Amino acid sequence: MNLPRLGWVAAKLLIIVIVPTVLYVWLGQAIFASHMKTVVTNDPDAGLSRSISALKIALDEEYQVLLSQINHTTDKDWLQKALQDPNMTAAQYHQLGVDVAGYLQRPLLILTNKNGGVLFDTIGLPKSSTEPAPTPTLAPLDSTINPDDVATPNAPPAITFYSVKNWPGIAEAFERNTEMGLTNYNNQYYLSVSAPIVYKKKILGAILLGMKLNSDVLANLKAITQNEVGFYASNHVQVSTFPPGAASEVEKTAYAPRHSAIILNDHKFLWDDVPVNDLDQAVSGHFFIFQPIHESITLEGSTLKSMALLSAGFVLILTAIGLWYILDLFAPLRFITKQVDLVKDSQINAMFPVKRQDQWGDLARAIHEMIQNLKDKERVSLVLGKVVSPQATLKILAEKNYFAIKGERRECTILEAQIKGFNTLSQNMTPETLVEVLNHYLSLINQIVFKHEGMIDKFVGDTAIAVWGAPFSHEDKEIRAVRAALEIQEAVKDINISRIQKGHTPFNLGIGIHTGPVVSGNLGSDQFYDYSVIGEALQTADKLCVMAAPDQVIVSEETYEKIQDLVKAVPANAVVVPGFKAPLKTFEIIEFL
């Protein structure tokens, strides 16, 4: 039993079944998606408007409760008498504040005297301090003593209170105004009311009373508005009714347009804000209200008809695939026969279905192996023709001393030589003369490269690229390349002398040399291929060739390090090469020592 062959047949059958099935499922989903429509099932705008109205009413009610508490407190005789008593101590003022706080039961309470000094507070304001009474001063014996000018030795120490007279709300209270709004202390916000304490048209002090905006208060507002609520101030959401893990998502609300849809905590909401003023009646915070948007999905149009058409198409596709499978069983014979005819016509690159796992594949592989030796010999001949003489090629082929012609990584030295200014200088040449001149110079380069056992990689217009290190390895590849470059420059000088004597235009070469890793091998298609090298080293050599002036040989630092003790050289300009972190150091080779 041929298991690979059975596996190939099973794989084809799976493809025939699975591909149409997957296509059918995908198109079915697409059809359903095209008929689906998302519908909003509630009226979020109306719900949001009702919630905003309910929130405003709730806030007004809270302010009214605070105002009622303050009014009932400022009318108390015991409070007014205590504030008028000049003999009250700091401890007595504190006890007075404790009594008021116990009576009002609010987290924010500030009680001040007529000067705005804090007698008592519940938010940790700086405490009061006492100053010692002044030391008595004795008048001279012959002077007239004014009793009012002499300090009493037993006078109580003066009390200094922390002043909030200029606070928002407190300042208005001393102007006999009652204010309602937000109070912020230590980044904690309160719904608050401030009012003066008046007795017989005389201001005895002021009270600031407030309710902390915390999660309990927002939970109550959520129950009233029937929606999620958040309080935003000081550029972030202070507290909200969303779970703590959704805090970062709630922050996005501040950057979304008002009255727009927003996704929070995996739910869609229509949101808006209600601004809240502070005691100076300037906007100090915002209540965000989130009205859920309820959506459902419905189907529109004739879904059943579309699915029927899809099923009919699915049947047609299966029929077409079945016919293809039958024809595929016999198609390889005709294809193999045609390819064999091509081979008889010397087209040895003809393709055969060698990957088939059936009898046709066995036949194709047998024919393919039969012509493989011819193709190998052609490849080797192609490579050797670029690097050795025809006589050496015949010897290597006869001895079957083949080298690697498949892709491999090597370190090579690349030489690129270019005729400088050739396009400009050759504009007045005829095509025949132009080709003759190019062939003359490039043939010279080819001869010298072969002399030093290098490989001509390619000729591109007026540029020649040579390689040492592929396909044959050379331990002294840098030396061979530099010697070849200097020899080329000397030979070009001789050619130019001869051209000048004949009245022809001389041409000069610029040469760049670099050593680096490349990938070598046969590159191309089955119809045409060429042994060549590729890699960044060629780009670097090209950069050096471009910067080289006429008659110059410029090498990279990598090449120079291998020959620095053998040559006379001078530093040249650094060149920027893509892929290198720093500019590449270069050197001009003058001569071998």
ZAMARGU-4260 file (C-alpha; in steps of 0.2 Angstrom, whole numbers, plus 5000, padded with zeros to 4 digits):
<rodrens>
0) 5000/5000/5000 | 5007/5017/4995 | 5003/5028/5010 | 5009/5044/5002 | 4999/5041/4987
5) 4984/5038/4997 | 4987/5053/5007 | 4988/5064/4991 | 4971/5057/4985 | 4963/5060/5002
10) 4970/5077/5002 | 4962/5081/4985 | 4945/5074/4991 | 4946/5085/5006 | 4950/5100/4996
15) 4935/5096/4984 | 4923/5095/4999 | 4930/5108/5011 | 4933/5122/5000 | 4915/5123/4993
20) 4909/5120/5011 | 4919/5135/5018 | 4914/5146/5003 | 4895/5141/5006 | 4896/5145/5025
25) 4906/5162/5022 | 4893/5167/5008 | 4879/5162/5019 | 4885/5173/5034 | 4888/5187/5021
30) 4870/5186/5015 | 4863/5186/5033 | 4874/5200/5037 | 4868/5210/5022 | 4850/5208/5028
35) 4853/5211/5047 | 4849/5229/5053 | 4852/5236/5071 | 4836/5244/5078 | 4836/5255/5094
40) 4821/5249/5104 | 4820/5263/5117 | 4820/5282/5116 | 4836/5287/5123 | 4834/5306/5120
45) 4817/5306/5130 | 4825/5296/5143 | 4840/5307/5145 | 4829/5323/5146 | 4819/5315/5160
50) 4835/5310/5169 | 4842/5328/5168 | 4826/5335/5174 | 4826/5323/5189 | 4844/5326/5193
55) 4841/5345/5193 | 4826/5343/5205 | 4836/5331/5216 | 4850/5344/5218 | 4838/5358/5221
60) 4830/5347/5235 | 4846/5344/5243 | 4851/5362/5243 | 4834/5367/5250 | 4837/5354/5264
65) 4854/5362/5268 | 4846/5379/5268 | 4832/5374/5279 | 4845/5367/5292 | 4856/5383/5291
70) 4840/5394/5294 | 4835/5384/5309 | 4852/5384/5316 | 4856/5403/5314 | 4840/5407/5323
75) 4846/5398/5339 | 4847/5409/5354 | 4861/5399/5362 | 4872/5400/5346 | 4869/5419/5345
80) 4873/5422/5364 | 4889/5412/5363 | 4895/5422/5348 | 4892/5438/5357 | 4901/5432/5373
85) 4918/5441/5373 | 4925/5429/5387 | 4923/5413/5376 | 4939/5402/5376 | 4945/5391/5362
90) 4939/5376/5371 | 4922/5383/5373 | 4921/5388/5354 | 4926/5370/5350 | 4912/5363/5361
95) 4900/5375/5353 | 4905/5369/5336 | 4903/5351/5342 | 4886/5354/5347 | 4881/5363/5331
100) 4889/5348/5321 | 4879/5335/5331 | 4864/5345/5328 | 4866/5347/5309 | 4874/5330/5306
105) 4883/5335/5290 | 4901/5331/5284 | 4905/5349/5280 | 4903/5362/5293 | 4913/5378/5295
110) 4908/5390/5309 | 4916/5407/5309 | 4915/5423/5320 | 4911/5440/5314 | 4929/5442/5308
115) 4929/5426/5297 | 4940/5417/5309 | 4936/5398/5310 | 4929/5393/5327 | 4925/5375/5322
120) 4926/5364/5306 | 4924/5346/5301 | 4937/5346/5286 | 4953/5349/5295 | 4957/5367/5293
125) 4972/5375/5302 | 4968/5376/5321 | 4967/5392/5331 | 4982/5398/5342 | 4983/5409/5357
130) 4995/5424/5360 | 5001/5429/5377 | 4994/5445/5385 | 5006/5460/5383 | 5018/5463/5398
135) 5012/5477/5410 | 5021/5494/5407 | 5024/5505/5423 | 5022/5524/5420 | 5035/5536/5426
140) 5031/5544/5443 | 5029/5561/5437 | 5017/5556/5423 | 4999/5556/5422 | 4992/5538/5421
145) 4978/5534/5409 | 4970/5518/5416 | 4966/5512/5398 | 4984/5513/5393 | 4990/5500/5407
150) 4989/5482/5403 | 4980/5471/5416 | 4992/5459/5423 | 4978/5445/5423 | 4971/5448/5406
155) 4967/5432/5396 | 4978/5428/5381 | 4972/5434/5364 | 4965/5420/5352 | 4970/5420/5334
160) 4959/5410/5322 | 4962/5404/5304 | 4953/5416/5293 | 4941/5410/5279 | 4933/5427/5277
165) 4938/5428/5258 | 4932/5410/5254 | 4918/5409/5241 | 4902/5409/5250 | 4909/5415/5267
170) 4913/5432/5259 | 4895/5433/5252 | 4888/5428/5269 | 4897/5443/5277 | 4888/5454/5264
175) 4871/5446/5271 | 4869/5435/5256 | 4865/5416/5256 | 4873/5406/5243 | 4871/5388/5236
180) 4884/5379/5226 | 4900/5368/5226 | 4914/5369/5239 | 4930/5361/5235 | 4943/5357/5249
185) 4958/5345/5247 | 4950/5339/5231 | 4934/5334/5240 | 4918/5342/5233 | 4903/5346/5243
190) 4885/5352/5239 | 4885/5367/5251 | 4875/5382/5257 | 4883/5397/5266 | 4873/5410/5276
195) 4877/5424/5289 | 4872/5423/5308 | 4863/5439/5311 | 4857/5446/5328 | 4848/5463/5328
200) 4855/5467/5311 | 4872/5464/5317 | 4883/5450/5309 | 4889/5438/5322 | 4898/5426/5311
205) 4894/5414/5296 | 4890/5395/5293 | 4895/5384/5278 | 4886/5368/5278 | 4888/5354/5265
210) 4885/5337/5259 | 4900/5326/5253 | 4898/5320/5234 | 4903/5302/5237 | 4897/5285/5230
215) 4882/5285/5242 | 4876/5302/5236 | 4878/5296/5217 | 4870/5280/5221 | 4855/5290/5227
220) 4855/5301/5212 | 4856/5285/5201 | 4840/5278/5210 | 4831/5295/5206 | 4837/5297/5188
225) 4836/5278/5184 | 4853/5280/5175 | 4871/5279/5178 | 4879/5295/5185 | 4896/5302/5186
230) 4903/5318/5194 | 4917/5327/5184 | 4928/5341/5191 | 4947/5346/5191 | 4949/5338/5174
235) 4944/5320/5179 | 4929/5310/5185 | 4929/5311/5204 | 4916/5297/5207 | 4903/5288/5197
240) 4891/5274/5198 | 4900/5263/5186 | 4911/5248/5193 | 4929/5254/5199 | 4937/5244/5184
245) 4928/5255/5172 | 4935/5272/5178 | 4947/5274/5163 | 4933/5271/5151 | 4922/5284/5160
250) 4936/5297/5159 | 4934/5296/5140 | 4917/5304/5142 | 4925/5321/5145 | 4933/5321/5127
255) 4917/5315/5118 | 4905/5328/5111 | 4890/5332/5122 | 4874/5322/5119 | 4883/5309/5109
260) 4883/5290/5109 | 4898/5282/5119 | 4903/5264/5123 | 4907/5262/5142 | 4909/5245/5151
265) 4904/5236/5135 | 4887/5245/5134 | 4881/5259/5123 | 4875/5275/5131 | 4868/5292/5126
270) 4876/5305/5138 | 4875/5323/5143 | 4881/5334/5157 | 4873/5345/5170 | 4885/5359/5175
275) 4886/5364/5194 | 4891/5381/5200 | 4902/5385/5215 | 4897/5397/5228 | 4904/5411/5217
280) 4891/5405/5204 | 4905/5400/5192 | 4904/5382/5184 | 4915/5371/5195 | 4909/5354/5190
285) 4898/5343/5180 | 4886/5329/5183 | 4887/5316/5168 | 4871/5306/5165 | 4872/5290/5154
290) 4856/5284/5146 | 4857/5266/5140 | 4854/5263/5122 | 4845/5247/5119 | 4847/5239/5102
295) 4841/5223/5094 | 4845/5215/5077 | 4831/5211/5064 | 4832/5203/5047 | 4826/5213/5032
300) 4822/5208/5014 | 4820/5191/5006 | 4833/5181/5016 | 4825/5164/5011 | 4827/5168/4992
305) 4845/5173/4994 | 4849/5157/5003 | 4840/5147/4989 | 4851/5156/4976 | 4866/5152/4986
310) 4862/5134/4987 | 4859/5132/4969 | 4876/5140/4966 | 4884/5128/4978 | 4877/5113/4968
315) 4884/5121/4952 | 4901/5123/4960 | 4902/5105/4967 | 4897/5099/4949 | 4911/5109/4941
320) 4924/5103/4954 | 4918/5085/4951 | 4921/5087/4932 | 4938/5095/4935 | 4943/5081/4946
325) 4939/5068/4932 | 4948/5078/4919 | 4963/5080/4931 | 4965/5061/4931 | 4969/5061/4912
330) 4976/5078/4910 | 4994/5074/4916 | 4997/5061/4902 | 4994/5075/4888 | 5005/5087/4898
335) 5019/5075/4900 | 5018/5070/4881 | 5019/5089/4877 | 5034/5092/4888 | 5044/5077/4881
340) 5041/5084/4864 | 5049/5100/4870 | 5064/5091/4877 | 5067/5082/4860 | 5068/5100/4853
345) 5082/5103/4865 | 5072/5113/4877 | 5079/5105/4892 | 5070/5117/4904 | 5053/5110/4901
350) 5043/5107/4917 | 5036/5090/4923 | 5023/5087/4936 | 5035/5079/4948 | 5025/5083/4964
355) 5011/5072/4959 | 5009/5057/4970 | 5001/5045/4957 | 5007/5035/4943 | 5008/5051/4932
360) 5020/5058/4945 | 5031/5043/4945 | 5033/5044/4926 | 5036/5063/4927 | 5050/5060/4940
365) 5058/5047/4929 | 5059/5059/4914 | 5064/5073/4925 | 5079/5063/4932 | 5084/5058/4915
370) 5087/5076/4909 | 5094/5082/4926 | 5112/5078/4921 | 5110/5089/4905 | 5104/5103/4915
375) 5117/5102/4929 | 5131/5102/4915 | 5123/5117/4908 | 5123/5126/4924 | 5141/5122/4928
380) 5147/5127/4911 | 5138/5144/4913 | 5146/5148/4930 | 5164/5142/4924 | 5162/5152/4909
385) 5162/5168/4920 | 5177/5163/4930 | 5189/5153/4921 | 5195/5150/4903 | 5186/5138/4891
390) 5200/5125/4892 | 5199/5125/4911 | 5180/5123/4910 | 5182/5107/4899 | 5194/5100/4911
395) 5183/5103/4926 | 5168/5096/4918 | 5178/5080/4912 | 5184/5077/4930 | 5167/5081/4937
400) 5175/5093/4950 | 5159/5102/4953 | 5157/5116/4966 | 5142/5122/4974 | 5130/5130/4962
405) 5115/5131/4973 | 5112/5146/4985 | 5125/5148/4999 | 5131/5162/5010 | 5149/5168/5007
410) 5161/5182/5012 | 5166/5190/4996 | 5176/5206/4990 | 5166/5216/4977 | 5174/5227/4964
415) 5163/5239/4955 | 5171/5250/4941 | 5162/5264/4931 | 5167/5275/4917 | 5165/5292/4924
420) 5155/5305/4914 | 5153/5292/4900 | 5135/5297/4896 | 5140/5316/4894 | 5156/5312/4884
425) 5148/5300/4873 | 5133/5310/4867 | 5141/5314/4850 | 5146/5297/4847 | 5137/5286/4834
430) 5129/5270/4841 | 5143/5259/4833 | 5157/5269/4840 | 5149/5270/4857 | 5147/5251/4858
435) 5165/5248/4852 | 5172/5260/4865 | 5162/5252/4879 | 5167/5234/4873 | 5186/5240/4873
440) 5186/5246/4891 | 5175/5232/4898 | 5185/5219/4889 | 5201/5226/4897 | 5192/5224/4914
445) 5187/5206/4910 | 5204/5201/4906 | 5212/5208/4922 | 5199/5201/4933 | 5202/5184/4925
450) 5220/5186/4927 | 5218/5188/4946 | 5205/5173/4947 | 5190/5184/4950 | 5172/5182/4943
455) 5164/5195/4932 | 5147/5196/4940 | 5139/5207/4927 | 5141/5222/4915 | 5128/5236/4917
460) 5130/5249/4904 | 5146/5258/4908 | 5148/5248/4924 | 5157/5232/4928 | 5155/5222/4944
465) 5168/5208/4949 | 5168/5196/4963 | 5182/5187/4973 | 5176/5173/4985 | 5163/5165/4974
470) 5161/5152/4967 | 5179/5148/4972 | 5186/5153/4989 | 5201/5164/4990 | 5210/5168/5007
475) 5218/5183/4999 | 5203/5189/4990 | 5205/5207/4996 | 5223/5208/4989 | 5218/5200/4972
480) 5204/5213/4971 | 5215/5228/4975 | 5229/5222/4963 | 5216/5220/4949 | 5209/5238/4952
485) 5227/5246/4952 | 5231/5236/4936 | 5215/5241/4928 | 5218/5260/4931 | 5236/5258/4924
490) 5229/5249/4909 | 5216/5263/4906 | 5229/5276/4907 | 5238/5267/4893 | 5222/5266/4883
495) 5219/5285/4885 | 5236/5290/4879 | 5233/5280/4864 | 5216/5288/4861 | 5222/5305/4864
500) 5236/5303/4851 | 5222/5297/4839 | 5212/5313/4843 | 5198/5302/4852 | 5190/5306/4869
505) 5198/5298/4884 | 5188/5290/4897 | 5193/5287/4916 | 5187/5274/4928 | 5182/5276/4946
510) 5183/5260/4956 | 5175/5255/4973 | 5179/5239/4983 | 5170/5232/4998 | 5171/5216/5008
515) 5155/5209/5015 | 5143/5194/5016 | 5133/5189/5001 | 5122/5175/4994 | 5128/5167/4979
520) 5120/5155/4967 | 5110/5153/4951 | 5097/5166/4950 | 5083/5168/4937 | 5069/5157/4930
525) 5069/5140/4922 | 5070/5148/4905 | 5085/5159/4909 | 5096/5160/4924 | 5113/5167/4929
530) 5126/5163/4943 | 5127/5179/4953 | 5128/5186/4970 | 5116/5197/4980 | 5117/5206/4996
535) 5120/5223/5005 | 5139/5222/5001 | 5135/5226/4982 | 5126/5242/4988 | 5141/5247/4998
540) 5153/5244/4984 | 5141/5254/4972 | 5142/5269/4985 | 5161/5268/4985 | 5161/5267/4966
545) 5150/5283/4964 | 5160/5293/4976 | 5177/5288/4968 | 5184/5301/4957 | 5192/5297/4940
550) 5208/5286/4942 | 5204/5283/4960 | 5202/5266/4969 | 5192/5268/4985 | 5190/5254/4997
555) 5180/5252/5013 | 5187/5249/5030 | 5183/5231/5030 | 5194/5228/5015 | 5207/5240/5020
560) 5210/5231/5037 | 5215/5215/5027 | 5228/5224/5016 | 5234/5239/5026 | 5252/5233/5029
565) 5254/5230/5010 | 5248/5246/5002 | 5250/5264/5003 | 5234/5273/5006 | 5226/5289/5012
570) 5209/5291/5021 | 5195/5297/5010 | 5178/5304/5014 | 5166/5294/5025 | 5151/5288/5016
575) 5133/5285/5023 | 5127/5267/5019 | 5109/5261/5023 | 5110/5248/5037 | 5126/5255/5045
580) 5124/5264/5061 | 5139/5276/5058 | 5146/5283/5042 | 5158/5270/5033 | 5176/5275/5034
585) 5185/5274/5017 | 5202/5274/5010 | 5210/5279/4993 | 5223/5266/4988 | 5239/5274/4980
590) 5250/5259/4977 | 5256/5242/4983 | 5272/5243/4994
</rodrens>
